């Protein structure tokens, strides 16, 4: 989709900056927790959570779920690889 990673990161940074400004301008002013008073904190938590899910899926789950390329073609213990 994108040929240049630098453009993707610049676009992502611009979107995050715009969202942080929107949160500062339009957020509800009554804070219930101390971390809600930090501008853009919800944006950062959501972004970090998404990256954790992506890394979990790519690193941990890929090792558990992926099989070798010829997993189903290899013959088992009985040598019955040909189902007819």
PDB file with SEQRES, HELIX, SHEET and CRYST1 records, atoms N, CA, C and O in Angstrom:
SEQRES   1 A   84  UNK UNK UNK UNK UNK UNK UNK UNK UNK UNK UNK UNK UNK          
SEQRES   2 A   84  UNK UNK UNK UNK UNK UNK UNK UNK UNK UNK UNK UNK UNK          
SEQRES   3 A   84  UNK UNK UNK UNK UNK UNK UNK UNK UNK UNK UNK UNK UNK          
SEQRES   4 A   84  UNK UNK UNK UNK UNK UNK UNK UNK UNK UNK UNK UNK UNK          
SEQRES   5 A   84  UNK UNK UNK UNK UNK UNK UNK UNK UNK UNK UNK UNK UNK          
SEQRES   6 A   84  UNK UNK UNK UNK UNK UNK UNK UNK UNK UNK UNK UNK UNK          
SEQRES   7 A   84  UNK UNK UNK UNK UNK UNK                                      
HELIX    1 AA1 UNK A    5  UNK A   26  1                                  22    
HELIX    2 AA2 UNK A   34  UNK A   37  5                                   4    
HELIX    3 AA3 UNK A   41  UNK A   55  1                                  15    
HELIX    4 AA4 UNK A   56  UNK A   61  3                                   6    
HELIX    5 AA5 UNK A   62  UNK A   65  1                                   4    
CRYST1    1.000    1.000    1.000  90.00  90.00  90.00 P 1           1          
ATOM      1  N   UNK A   1       0.832  -1.187   0.000  1.00  0.00           N  
ATOM      2  CA  UNK A   1       0.000   0.000   0.000  1.00  0.00           C  
ATOM      3  C   UNK A   1       0.878   1.253   0.000  1.00  0.00           C  
ATOM      4  O   UNK A   1       0.764   2.101  -0.885  1.00  0.00           O  
ATOM      5  N   UNK A   2       1.740   1.358   0.986  1.00  0.00           N  
ATOM      6  CA  UNK A   2       2.649   2.499   1.043  1.00  0.00           C  
ATOM      7  C   UNK A   2       4.053   2.019   0.715  1.00  0.00           C  
ATOM      8  O   UNK A   2       4.502   0.995   1.229  1.00  0.00           O  
ATOM      9  N   UNK A   3       4.742   2.757  -0.139  1.00  0.00           N  
ATOM     10  CA  UNK A   3       6.091   2.370  -0.522  1.00  0.00           C  
ATOM     11  C   UNK A   3       7.137   2.921   0.437  1.00  0.00           C  
ATOM     12  O   UNK A   3       8.234   2.374   0.553  1.00  0.00           O  
ATOM     13  N   UNK A   4       6.795   3.999   1.119  1.00  0.00           N  
ATOM     14  CA  UNK A   4       7.765   4.656   1.966  1.00  0.00           C  
ATOM     15  C   UNK A   4       7.285   4.608   3.414  1.00  0.00           C  
ATOM     16  O   UNK A   4       6.236   5.160   3.747  1.00  0.00           O  
ATOM     17  N   UNK A   5       8.062   3.942   4.272  1.00  0.00           N  
ATOM     18  CA  UNK A   5       7.668   3.824   5.676  1.00  0.00           C  
ATOM     19  C   UNK A   5       7.677   5.179   6.378  1.00  0.00           C  
ATOM     20  O   UNK A   5       6.901   5.403   7.307  1.00  0.00           O  
ATOM     21  N   UNK A   6       8.541   6.069   5.944  1.00  0.00           N  
ATOM     22  CA  UNK A   6       8.627   7.381   6.576  1.00  0.00           C  
ATOM     23  C   UNK A   6       7.307   8.138   6.426  1.00  0.00           C  
ATOM     24  O   UNK A   6       6.874   8.821   7.353  1.00  0.00           O  
ATOM     25  N   UNK A   7       6.678   8.019   5.278  1.00  0.00           N  
ATOM     26  CA  UNK A   7       5.383   8.676   5.067  1.00  0.00           C  
ATOM     27  C   UNK A   7       4.311   8.087   5.982  1.00  0.00           C  
ATOM     28  O   UNK A   7       3.465   8.812   6.506  1.00  0.00           O  
ATOM     29  N   UNK A   8       4.353   6.791   6.165  1.00  0.00           N  
ATOM     30  CA  UNK A   8       3.372   6.138   7.043  1.00  0.00           C  
ATOM     31  C   UNK A   8       3.534   6.643   8.469  1.00  0.00           C  
ATOM     32  O   UNK A   8       2.551   6.966   9.137  1.00  0.00           O  
ATOM     33  N   UNK A   9       4.767   6.708   8.928  1.00  0.00           N  
ATOM     34  CA  UNK A   9       5.001   7.176  10.294  1.00  0.00           C  
ATOM     35  C   UNK A   9       4.657   8.654  10.458  1.00  0.00           C  
ATOM     36  O   UNK A   9       4.156   9.060  11.507  1.00  0.00           O  
ATOM     37  N   UNK A  10       4.920   9.450   9.443  1.00  0.00           N  
ATOM     38  CA  UNK A  10       4.539  10.860   9.506  1.00  0.00           C  
ATOM     39  C   UNK A  10       3.020  11.011   9.537  1.00  0.00           C  
ATOM     40  O   UNK A  10       2.492  11.826  10.293  1.00  0.00           O  
ATOM     41  N   UNK A  11       2.322  10.234   8.723  1.00  0.00           N  
ATOM     42  CA  UNK A  11       0.869  10.262   8.718  1.00  0.00           C  
ATOM     43  C   UNK A  11       0.310   9.803  10.070  1.00  0.00           C  
ATOM     44  O   UNK A  11      -0.627  10.404  10.595  1.00  0.00           O  
ATOM     45  N   UNK A  12       0.884   8.745  10.624  1.00  0.00           N  
ATOM     46  CA  UNK A  12       0.455   8.259  11.932  1.00  0.00           C  
ATOM     47  C   UNK A  12       0.700   9.307  13.017  1.00  0.00           C  
ATOM     48  O   UNK A  12      -0.156   9.519  13.876  1.00  0.00           O  
ATOM     49  N   UNK A  13       1.846   9.954  12.984  1.00  0.00           N  
ATOM     50  CA  UNK A  13       2.138  11.010  13.946  1.00  0.00           C  
ATOM     51  C   UNK A  13       1.199  12.194  13.814  1.00  0.00           C  
ATOM     52  O   UNK A  13       0.775  12.772  14.816  1.00  0.00           O  
ATOM     53  N   UNK A  14       0.872  12.557  12.579  1.00  0.00           N  
ATOM     54  CA  UNK A  14      -0.056  13.665  12.351  1.00  0.00           C  
ATOM     55  C   UNK A  14      -1.447  13.326  12.872  1.00  0.00           C  
ATOM     56  O   UNK A  14      -2.096  14.166  13.495  1.00  0.00           O  
ATOM     57  N   UNK A  15      -1.903  12.117  12.626  1.00  0.00           N  
ATOM     58  CA  UNK A  15      -3.221  11.700  13.128  1.00  0.00           C  
ATOM     59  C   UNK A  15      -3.229  11.705  14.656  1.00  0.00           C  
ATOM     60  O   UNK A  15      -4.198  12.156  15.267  1.00  0.00           O  
ATOM     61  N   UNK A  16      -2.171  11.214  15.270  1.00  0.00           N  
ATOM     62  CA  UNK A  16      -2.101  11.215  16.740  1.00  0.00           C  
ATOM     63  C   UNK A  16      -2.076  12.638  17.292  1.00  0.00           C  
ATOM     64  O   UNK A  16      -2.702  12.914  18.315  1.00  0.00           O  
ATOM     65  N   UNK A  17      -1.365  13.537  16.629  1.00  0.00           N  
ATOM     66  CA  UNK A  17      -1.317  14.923  17.091  1.00  0.00           C  
ATOM     67  C   UNK A  17      -2.684  15.586  16.976  1.00  0.00           C  
ATOM     68  O   UNK A  17      -3.110  16.300  17.883  1.00  0.00           O  
ATOM     69  N   UNK A  18      -3.371  15.350  15.862  1.00  0.00           N  
ATOM     70  CA  UNK A  18      -4.713  15.919  15.689  1.00  0.00           C  
ATOM     71  C   UNK A  18      -5.662  15.363  16.740  1.00  0.00           C  
ATOM     72  O   UNK A  18      -6.462  16.108  17.307  1.00  0.00           O  
ATOM     73  N   UNK A  19      -5.584  14.076  17.004  1.00  0.00           N  
ATOM     74  CA  UNK A  19      -6.466  13.472  18.004  1.00  0.00           C  
ATOM     75  C   UNK A  19      -6.173  14.002  19.413  1.00  0.00           C  
ATOM     76  O   UNK A  19      -7.095  14.184  20.208  1.00  0.00           O  
ATOM     77  N   UNK A  20      -4.901  14.247  19.723  1.00  0.00           N  
ATOM     78  CA  UNK A  20      -4.557  14.818  21.019  1.00  0.00           C  
ATOM     79  C   UNK A  20      -5.117  16.239  21.153  1.00  0.00           C  
ATOM     80  O   UNK A  20      -5.615  16.613  22.215  1.00  0.00           O  
ATOM     81  N   UNK A  21      -5.034  17.026  20.078  1.00  0.00           N  
ATOM     82  CA  UNK A  21      -5.592  18.388  20.111  1.00  0.00           C  
ATOM     83  C   UNK A  21      -7.108  18.330  20.255  1.00  0.00           C  
ATOM     84  O   UNK A  21      -7.683  19.113  21.010  1.00  0.00           O  
ATOM     85  N   UNK A  22      -7.758  17.426  19.552  1.00  0.00           N  
ATOM     86  CA  UNK A  22      -9.207  17.281  19.660  1.00  0.00           C  
ATOM     87  C   UNK A  22      -9.594  16.876  21.074  1.00  0.00           C  
ATOM     88  O   UNK A  22     -10.587  17.367  21.612  1.00  0.00           O  
ATOM     89  N   UNK A  23      -8.818  15.983  21.679  1.00  0.00           N  
ATOM     90  CA  UNK A  23      -9.116  15.569  23.055  1.00  0.00           C  
ATOM     91  C   UNK A  23      -8.959  16.733  24.032  1.00  0.00           C  
ATOM     92  O   UNK A  23      -9.771  16.888  24.945  1.00  0.00           O  
ATOM     93  N   UNK A  24      -7.929  17.546  23.849  1.00  0.00           N  
ATOM     94  CA  UNK A  24      -7.719  18.686  24.738  1.00  0.00           C  
ATOM     95  C   UNK A  24      -8.850  19.699  24.583  1.00  0.00           C  
ATOM     96  O   UNK A  24      -9.319  20.262  25.573  1.00  0.00           O  
ATOM     97  N   UNK A  25      -9.288  19.933  23.354  1.00  0.00           N  
ATOM     98  CA  UNK A  25     -10.313  20.957  23.111  1.00  0.00           C  
ATOM     99  C   UNK A  25     -11.716  20.501  23.502  1.00  0.00           C  
ATOM    100  O   UNK A  25     -12.511  21.306  23.988  1.00  0.00           O  
ATOM    101  N   UNK A  26     -12.029  19.230  23.298  1.00  0.00           N  
ATOM    102  CA  UNK A  26     -13.408  18.788  23.465  1.00  0.00           C  
ATOM    103  C   UNK A  26     -13.620  17.757  24.564  1.00  0.00           C  
ATOM    104  O   UNK A  26     -14.724  17.224  24.684  1.00  0.00           O  
ATOM    105  N   UNK A  27     -12.617  17.457  25.363  1.00  0.00           N  
ATOM    106  CA  UNK A  27     -12.766  16.456  26.426  1.00  0.00           C  
ATOM    107  C   UNK A  27     -13.610  17.015  27.568  1.00  0.00           C  
ATOM    108  O   UNK A  27     -13.670  18.224  27.789  1.00  0.00           O  
ATOM    109  N   UNK A  28     -14.246  16.114  28.274  1.00  0.00           N  
ATOM    110  CA  UNK A  28     -15.061  16.497  29.426  1.00  0.00           C  
ATOM    111  C   UNK A  28     -14.128  16.985  30.536  1.00  0.00           C  
ATOM    112  O   UNK A  28     -13.175  16.279  30.867  1.00  0.00           O  
ATOM    113  N   UNK A  29     -14.361  18.152  31.120  1.00  0.00           N  
ATOM    114  CA  UNK A  29     -13.403  18.727  32.069  1.00  0.00           C  
ATOM    115  C   UNK A  29     -13.430  18.104  33.464  1.00  0.00           C  
ATOM    116  O   UNK A  29     -12.573  18.444  34.279  1.00  0.00           O  
ATOM    117  N   UNK A  30     -14.355  17.226  33.775  1.00  0.00           N  
ATOM    118  CA  UNK A  30     -14.426  16.641  35.114  1.00  0.00           C  
ATOM    119  C   UNK A  30     -13.690  15.310  35.121  1.00  0.00           C  
ATOM    120  O   UNK A  30     -14.150  14.321  34.550  1.00  0.00           O  
ATOM    121  N   UNK A  31     -12.534  15.309  35.782  1.00  0.00           N  
ATOM    122  CA  UNK A  31     -11.691  14.123  35.797  1.00  0.00           C  
ATOM    123  C   UNK A  31     -11.996  13.293  37.033  1.00  0.00           C  
ATOM    124  O   UNK A  31     -12.156  13.826  38.131  1.00  0.00           O  
ATOM    125  N   UNK A  32     -12.075  11.984  36.842  1.00  0.00           N  
ATOM    126  CA  UNK A  32     -12.335  11.090  37.961  1.00  0.00           C  
ATOM    127  C   UNK A  32     -11.056  10.439  38.471  1.00  0.00           C  
ATOM    128  O   UNK A  32     -10.953  10.113  39.654  1.00  0.00           O  
ATOM    129  N   UNK A  33     -10.096  10.250  37.599  1.00  0.00           N  
ATOM    130  CA  UNK A  33      -8.818   9.650  37.969  1.00  0.00           C  
ATOM    131  C   UNK A  33      -7.695  10.605  37.586  1.00  0.00           C  
ATOM    132  O   UNK A  33      -7.876  11.466  36.725  1.00  0.00           O  
ATOM    133  N   UNK A  34      -6.538  10.456  38.223  1.00  0.00           N  
ATOM    134  CA  UNK A  34      -5.434  11.378  38.007  1.00  0.00           C  
ATOM    135  C   UNK A  34      -4.900  11.287  36.578  1.00  0.00           C  
ATOM    136  O   UNK A  34      -4.474  12.294  36.014  1.00  0.00           O  
ATOM    137  N   UNK A  35      -4.920  10.078  35.982  1.00  0.00           N  
ATOM    138  CA  UNK A  35      -4.391   9.937  34.630  1.00  0.00           C  
ATOM    139  C   UNK A  35      -5.312  10.540  33.572  1.00  0.00           C  
ATOM    140  O   UNK A  35      -4.884  10.757  32.439  1.00  0.00           O  
ATOM    141  N   UNK A  36      -6.545  10.807  33.916  1.00  0.00           N  
ATOM    142  CA  UNK A  36      -7.441  11.465  32.968  1.00  0.00           C  
ATOM    143  C   UNK A  36      -7.108  12.944  32.792  1.00  0.00           C  
ATOM    144  O   UNK A  36      -7.588  13.571  31.847  1.00  0.00           O  
ATOM    145  N   UNK A  37      -6.308  13.503  33.669  1.00  0.00           N  
ATOM    146  CA  UNK A  37      -5.937  14.912  33.548  1.00  0.00           C  
ATOM    147  C   UNK A  37      -4.778  15.128  32.576  1.00  0.00           C  
ATOM    148  O   UNK A  37      -4.485  16.269  32.217  1.00  0.00           O  
ATOM    149  N   UNK A  38      -4.121  14.061  32.147  1.00  0.00           N  
ATOM    150  CA  UNK A  38      -3.010  14.165  31.198  1.00  0.00           C  
ATOM    151  C   UNK A  38      -3.580  14.193  29.778  1.00  0.00           C  
ATOM    152  O   UNK A  38      -4.248  13.241  29.374  1.00  0.00           O  
ATOM    153  N   UNK A  39      -3.336  15.249  29.019  1.00  0.00           N  
ATOM    154  CA  UNK A  39      -3.872  15.321  27.645  1.00  0.00           C  
ATOM    155  C   UNK A  39      -3.285  14.229  26.761  1.00  0.00           C  
ATOM    156  O   UNK A  39      -2.069  14.043  26.710  1.00  0.00           O  
ATOM    157  N   UNK A  40      -4.145  13.522  26.078  1.00  0.00           N  
ATOM    158  CA  UNK A  40      -3.708  12.491  25.156  1.00  0.00           C  
ATOM    159  C   UNK A  40      -3.397  11.149  25.794  1.00  0.00           C  
ATOM    160  O   UNK A  40      -2.927  10.238  25.111  1.00  0.00           O  
ATOM    161  N   UNK A  41      -3.648  11.009  27.080  1.00  0.00           N  
ATOM    162  CA  UNK A  41      -3.308   9.760  27.756  1.00  0.00           C  
ATOM    163  C   UNK A  41      -4.148   8.596  27.236  1.00  0.00           C  
ATOM    164  O   UNK A  41      -3.626   7.499  27.037  1.00  0.00           O  
ATOM    165  N   UNK A  42      -5.440   8.823  27.014  1.00  0.00           N  
ATOM    166  CA  UNK A  42      -6.302   7.770  26.489  1.00  0.00           C  
ATOM    167  C   UNK A  42      -5.858   7.349  25.089  1.00  0.00           C  
ATOM    168  O   UNK A  42      -5.936   6.172  24.735  1.00  0.00           O  
ATOM    169  N   UNK A  43      -5.400   8.298  24.307  1.00  0.00           N  
ATOM    170  CA  UNK A  43      -4.894   8.014  22.974  1.00  0.00           C  
ATOM    171  C   UNK A  43      -3.650   7.129  23.051  1.00  0.00           C  
ATOM    172  O   UNK A  43      -3.524   6.168  22.292  1.00  0.00           O  
ATOM    173  N   UNK A  44      -2.742   7.445  23.954  1.00  0.00           N  
ATOM    174  CA  UNK A  44      -1.522   6.654  24.111  1.00  0.00           C  
ATOM    175  C   UNK A  44      -1.817   5.252  24.630  1.00  0.00           C  
ATOM    176  O   UNK A  44      -1.200   4.286  24.181  1.00  0.00           O  
ATOM    177  N   UNK A  45      -2.746   5.129  25.565  1.00  0.00           N  
ATOM    178  CA  UNK A  45      -3.106   3.819  26.098  1.00  0.00           C  
ATOM    179  C   UNK A  45      -3.727   2.960  24.997  1.00  0.00           C  
ATOM    180  O   UNK A  45      -3.408   1.776  24.884  1.00  0.00           O  
ATOM    181  N   UNK A  46      -4.597   3.537  24.195  1.00  0.00           N  
ATOM    182  CA  UNK A  46      -5.201   2.793  23.092  1.00  0.00           C  
ATOM    183  C   UNK A  46      -4.170   2.370  22.060  1.00  0.00           C  
ATOM    184  O   UNK A  46      -4.220   1.243  21.566  1.00  0.00           O  
ATOM    185  N   UNK A  47      -3.247   3.244  21.730  1.00  0.00           N  
ATOM    186  CA  UNK A  47      -2.200   2.937  20.760  1.00  0.00           C  
ATOM    187  C   UNK A  47      -1.280   1.837  21.281  1.00  0.00           C  
ATOM    188  O   UNK A  47      -0.938   0.907  20.551  1.00  0.00           O  
ATOM    189  N   UNK A  48      -0.880   1.950  22.557  1.00  0.00           N  
ATOM    190  CA  UNK A  48      -0.011   0.928  23.152  1.00  0.00           C  
ATOM    191  C   UNK A  48      -0.735  -0.415  23.241  1.00  0.00           C  
ATOM    192  O   UNK A  48      -0.135  -1.461  22.992  1.00  0.00           O  
ATOM    193  N   UNK A  49      -2.009  -0.391  23.592  1.00  0.00           N  
ATOM    194  CA  UNK A  49      -2.766  -1.630  23.661  1.00  0.00           C  
ATOM    195  C   UNK A  49      -2.888  -2.314  22.318  1.00  0.00           C  
ATOM    196  O   UNK A  49      -2.810  -3.540  22.236  1.00  0.00           O  
ATOM    197  N   UNK A  50      -3.078  -1.543  21.270  1.00  0.00           N  
ATOM    198  CA  UNK A  50      -3.157  -2.110  19.927  1.00  0.00           C  
ATOM    199  C   UNK A  50      -1.824  -2.749  19.532  1.00  0.00           C  
ATOM    200  O   UNK A  50      -1.811  -3.831  18.944  1.00  0.00           O  
ATOM    201  N   UNK A  51      -0.713  -2.100  19.845  1.00  0.00           N  
ATOM    202  CA  UNK A  51       0.595  -2.664  19.521  1.00  0.00           C  
ATOM    203  C   UNK A  51       0.860  -3.937  20.310  1.00  0.00           C  
ATOM    204  O   UNK A  51       1.454  -4.879  19.785  1.00  0.00           O  
ATOM    205  N   UNK A  52       0.424  -3.972  21.568  1.00  0.00           N  
ATOM    206  CA  UNK A  52       0.599  -5.190  22.368  1.00  0.00           C  
ATOM    207  C   UNK A  52      -0.181  -6.346  21.746  1.00  0.00           C  
ATOM    208  O   UNK A  52       0.327  -7.465  21.670  1.00  0.00           O  
ATOM    209  N   UNK A  53      -1.416  -6.085  21.299  1.00  0.00           N  
ATOM    210  CA  UNK A  53      -2.199  -7.128  20.653  1.00  0.00           C  
ATOM    211  C   UNK A  53      -1.555  -7.599  19.351  1.00  0.00           C  
ATOM    212  O   UNK A  53      -1.548  -8.796  19.063  1.00  0.00           O  
ATOM    213  N   UNK A  54      -1.019  -6.679  18.572  1.00  0.00           N  
ATOM    214  CA  UNK A  54      -0.360  -7.047  17.321  1.00  0.00           C  
ATOM    215  C   UNK A  54       0.878  -7.889  17.593  1.00  0.00           C  
ATOM    216  O   UNK A  54       1.080  -8.920  16.951  1.00  0.00           O  
ATOM    217  N   UNK A  55       1.702  -7.462  18.533  1.00  0.00           N  
ATOM    218  CA  UNK A  55       2.909  -8.227  18.857  1.00  0.00           C  
ATOM    219  C   UNK A  55       2.567  -9.589  19.433  1.00  0.00           C  
ATOM    220  O   UNK A  55       3.236 -10.576  19.127  1.00  0.00           O  
ATOM    221  N   UNK A  56       1.542  -9.655  20.257  1.00  0.00           N  
ATOM    222  CA  UNK A  56       1.109 -10.936  20.812  1.00  0.00           C  
ATOM    223  C   UNK A  56       0.677 -11.878  19.693  1.00  0.00           C  
ATOM    224  O   UNK A  56       1.014 -13.062  19.709  1.00  0.00           O  
ATOM    225  N   UNK A  57      -0.057 -11.361  18.739  1.00  0.00           N  
ATOM    226  CA  UNK A  57      -0.522 -12.187  17.632  1.00  0.00           C  
ATOM    227  C   UNK A  57       0.638 -12.632  16.737  1.00  0.00           C  
ATOM    228  O   UNK A  57       0.671 -13.781  16.298  1.00  0.00           O  
ATOM    229  N   UNK A  58       1.575 -11.744  16.467  1.00  0.00           N  
ATOM    230  CA  UNK A  58       2.651 -12.069  15.541  1.00  0.00           C  
ATOM    231  C   UNK A  58       3.721 -12.949  16.171  1.00  0.00           C  
ATOM    232  O   UNK A  58       4.245 -13.845  15.510  1.00  0.00           O  
ATOM    233  N   UNK A  59       4.051 -12.717  17.416  1.00  0.00           N  
ATOM    234  CA  UNK A  59       5.165 -13.429  18.029  1.00  0.00           C  
ATOM    235  C   UNK A  59       4.700 -14.705  18.729  1.00  0.00           C  
ATOM    236  O   UNK A  59       5.191 -15.792  18.423  1.00  0.00           O  
ATOM    237  N   UNK A  60       3.777 -14.584  19.647  1.00  0.00           N  
ATOM    238  CA  UNK A  60       3.392 -15.717  20.473  1.00  0.00           C  
ATOM    239  C   UNK A  60       2.442 -16.651  19.730  1.00  0.00           C  
ATOM    240  O   UNK A  60       2.694 -17.853  19.642  1.00  0.00           O  
ATOM    241  N   UNK A  61       1.352 -16.101  19.196  1.00  0.00           N  
ATOM    242  CA  UNK A  61       0.333 -16.945  18.585  1.00  0.00           C  
ATOM    243  C   UNK A  61       0.811 -17.574  17.278  1.00  0.00           C  
ATOM    244  O   UNK A  61       0.378 -18.675  16.937  1.00  0.00           O  
ATOM    245  N   UNK A  62       1.681 -16.911  16.551  1.00  0.00           N  
ATOM    246  CA  UNK A  62       2.185 -17.479  15.302  1.00  0.00           C  
ATOM    247  C   UNK A  62       2.976 -18.752  15.566  1.00  0.00           C  
ATOM    248  O   UNK A  62       2.875 -19.710  14.799  1.00  0.00           O  
ATOM    249  N   UNK A  63       3.755 -18.778  16.631  1.00  0.00           N  
ATOM    250  CA  UNK A  63       4.535 -19.979  16.962  1.00  0.00           C  
ATOM    251  C   UNK A  63       3.630 -21.130  17.389  1.00  0.00           C  
ATOM    252  O   UNK A  63       3.962 -22.296  17.171  1.00  0.00           O  
ATOM    253  N   UNK A  64       2.506 -20.813  17.986  1.00  0.00           N  
ATOM    254  CA  UNK A  64       1.597 -21.852  18.449  1.00  0.00           C  
ATOM    255  C   UNK A  64       0.741 -22.382  17.299  1.00  0.00           C  
ATOM    256  O   UNK A  64       0.545 -23.592  17.183  1.00  0.00           O  
ATOM    257  N   UNK A  65       0.236 -21.498  16.455  1.00  0.00           N  
ATOM    258  CA  UNK A  65      -0.762 -21.882  15.468  1.00  0.00           C  
ATOM    259  C   UNK A  65      -0.212 -22.245  14.098  1.00  0.00           C  
ATOM    260  O   UNK A  65      -0.828 -23.050  13.400  1.00  0.00           O  
ATOM    261  N   UNK A  66       0.904 -21.696  13.687  1.00  0.00           N  
ATOM    262  CA  UNK A  66       1.406 -21.953  12.345  1.00  0.00           C  
ATOM    263  C   UNK A  66       2.078 -23.317  12.268  1.00  0.00           C  
ATOM    264  O   UNK A  66       2.743 -23.755  13.206  1.00  0.00           O  
ATOM    265  N   UNK A  67       1.892 -23.970  11.139  1.00  0.00           N  
ATOM    266  CA  UNK A  67       2.496 -25.273  10.883  1.00  0.00           C  
ATOM    267  C   UNK A  67       3.488 -25.146   9.732  1.00  0.00           C  
ATOM    268  O   UNK A  67       3.522 -24.134   9.032  1.00  0.00           O  
ATOM    269  N   UNK A  68       4.294 -26.189   9.551  1.00  0.00           N  
ATOM    270  CA  UNK A  68       5.235 -26.200   8.443  1.00  0.00           C  
ATOM    271  C   UNK A  68       4.485 -26.192   7.123  1.00  0.00           C  
ATOM    272  O   UNK A  68       3.292 -26.488   7.066  1.00  0.00           O  
ATOM    273  N   UNK A  69       5.207 -25.846   6.063  1.00  0.00           N  
ATOM    274  CA  UNK A  69       4.589 -25.723   4.752  1.00  0.00           C  
ATOM    275  C   UNK A  69       3.997 -27.051   4.273  1.00  0.00           C  
ATOM    276  O   UNK A  69       2.929 -27.061   3.660  1.00  0.00           O  
ATOM    277  N   UNK A  70       4.661 -28.148   4.537  1.00  0.00           N  
ATOM    278  CA  UNK A  70       4.175 -29.449   4.096  1.00  0.00           C  
ATOM    279  C   UNK A  70       3.677 -30.285   5.287  1.00  0.00           C  
ATOM    280  O   UNK A  70       3.936 -31.487   5.353  1.00  0.00           O  
ATOM    281  N   UNK A  71       2.987 -29.669   6.192  1.00  0.00           N  
ATOM    282  CA  UNK A  71       2.486 -30.347   7.389  1.00  0.00           C  
ATOM    283  C   UNK A  71       1.497 -31.450   7.043  1.00  0.00           C  
ATOM    284  O   UNK A  71       1.580 -32.546   7.599  1.00  0.00           O  
ATOM    285  N   UNK A  72       0.579 -31.185   6.150  1.00  0.00           N  
ATOM    286  CA  UNK A  72      -0.442 -32.170   5.808  1.00  0.00           C  
ATOM    287  C   UNK A  72       0.034 -33.172   4.771  1.00  0.00           C  
ATOM    288  O   UNK A  72      -0.604 -34.211   4.600  1.00  0.00           O  
ATOM    289  N   UNK A  73       1.118 -32.906   4.079  1.00  0.00           N  
ATOM    290  CA  UNK A  73       1.626 -33.802   3.060  1.00  0.00           C  
ATOM    291  C   UNK A  73       2.519 -34.890   3.623  1.00  0.00           C  
ATOM    292  O   UNK A  73       2.702 -35.923   2.979  1.00  0.00           O  
ATOM    293  N   UNK A  74       3.074 -34.690   4.793  1.00  0.00           N  
ATOM    294  CA  UNK A  74       3.981 -35.686   5.364  1.00  0.00           C  
ATOM    295  C   UNK A  74       3.183 -36.894   5.821  1.00  0.00           C  
ATOM    296  O   UNK A  74       2.057 -36.766   6.302  1.00  0.00           O  
ATOM    297  N   UNK A  75       3.776 -38.062   5.667  1.00  0.00           N  
ATOM    298  CA  UNK A  75       3.087 -39.281   6.083  1.00  0.00           C  
ATOM    299  C   UNK A  75       3.237 -39.465   7.577  1.00  0.00           C  
ATOM    300  O   UNK A  75       4.250 -39.085   8.164  1.00  0.00           O  
ATOM    301  N   UNK A  76       2.229 -40.047   8.182  1.00  0.00           N  
ATOM    302  CA  UNK A  76       2.223 -40.261   9.625  1.00  0.00           C  
ATOM    303  C   UNK A  76       2.983 -41.517   9.990  1.00  0.00           C  
ATOM    304  O   UNK A  76       3.779 -42.010   9.192  1.00  0.00           O  
ATOM    305  N   UNK A  77       2.749 -42.048  11.193  1.00  0.00           N  
ATOM    306  CA  UNK A  77       3.438 -43.240  11.675  1.00  0.00           C  
ATOM    307  C   UNK A  77       3.086 -44.467  10.838  1.00  0.00           C  
ATOM    308  O   UNK A  77       3.941 -45.317  10.586  1.00  0.00           O  
ATOM    309  N   UNK A  78       1.826 -44.558  10.408  1.00  0.00           N  
ATOM    310  CA  UNK A  78       1.403 -45.739   9.662  1.00  0.00           C  
ATOM    311  C   UNK A  78       1.707 -45.629   8.172  1.00  0.00           C  
ATOM    312  O   UNK A  78       1.462 -46.579   7.428  1.00  0.00           O  
ATOM    313  N   UNK A  79       2.225 -44.514   7.727  1.00  0.00           N  
ATOM    314  CA  UNK A  79       2.578 -44.348   6.321  1.00  0.00           C  
ATOM    315  C   UNK A  79       1.366 -44.152   5.430  1.00  0.00           C  
ATOM    316  O   UNK A  79       1.484 -44.238   4.208  1.00  0.00           O  
ATOM    317  N   UNK A  80       0.226 -43.896   6.000  1.00  0.00           N  
ATOM    318  CA  UNK A  80      -0.991 -43.754   5.228  1.00  0.00           C  
ATOM    319  C   UNK A  80      -1.235 -42.330   4.799  1.00  0.00           C  
ATOM    320  O   UNK A  80      -2.244 -41.742   5.187  1.00  0.00           O  
ATOM    321  N   UNK A  81      -0.372 -41.769   4.032  1.00  0.00           N  
ATOM    322  CA  UNK A  81      -0.525 -40.413   3.559  1.00  0.00           C  
ATOM    323  C   UNK A  81      -1.505 -40.292   2.413  1.00  0.00           C  
ATOM    324  O   UNK A  81      -1.938 -39.188   2.083  1.00  0.00           O  
ATOM    325  N   UNK A  82      -1.862 -41.409   1.802  1.00  0.00           N  
ATOM    326  CA  UNK A  82      -2.781 -41.388   0.665  1.00  0.00           C  
ATOM    327  C   UNK A  82      -4.177 -41.759   1.108  1.00  0.00           C  
ATOM    328  O   UNK A  82      -4.451 -42.924   1.398  1.00  0.00           O  
ATOM    329  N   UNK A  83      -5.052 -40.793   1.164  1.00  0.00           N  
ATOM    330  CA  UNK A  83      -6.441 -41.059   1.544  1.00  0.00           C  
ATOM    331  C   UNK A  83      -7.262 -41.263   0.280  1.00  0.00           C  
ATOM    332  O   UNK A  83      -7.352 -40.370  -0.563  1.00  0.00           O  
ATOM    333  N   UNK A  84      -7.871 -42.467   0.150  1.00  0.00           N  
ATOM    334  CA  UNK A  84      -8.679 -42.742  -1.046  1.00  0.00           C  
ATOM    335  C   UNK A  84     -10.044 -43.190  -0.682  1.00  0.00           C  
ATOM    336  O   UNK A  84     -10.859 -43.465  -1.563  1.00  0.00           O  
TER     337      UNK A  84                                                      
END                                                                             
